[in-house]
Amino acid sequence: DRFLGHPMSVETLLKLDEDTLISGSEDGIIRLVGILPNRIIQPIAEHAEYPIEGLAFSHDRKFLGSISHDHMLKLWDLPSLLGDWQNGSCTKEVSRDSSDDDMDVDMPIEEDSN
């Protein structure tokens, strides 16, 4: 349930490629995780404060679907989420929704790089 660098339990994992996983954790953040070495590459998305319960790709792998403990289903444009990482730059910021509408994403959050 724990992965080095995750502040809370990992709830779900999805294989991106042979060396990389996508994790969803109890803190509501979706992260790219390297297998060898075991490390968090970067956060890529967030579900507010609710734990991520499941992750899945669309059949064409253009979208990442995530569902959180509050039954909120979100579809993420996978190329956009992975853009910085695939280009060799790990500078992607996760954004947090500060309003009650669960639609806007408007405030970047900082992620510990350990």
Summary of the structure (lengths in Angstrom):
residues: 114
radius of gyration: 13.0
end to end distance: 18.3
largest distance: 39.0
contacts: 323
relative contact order: 0.17
helix: 8%
strand: 45%
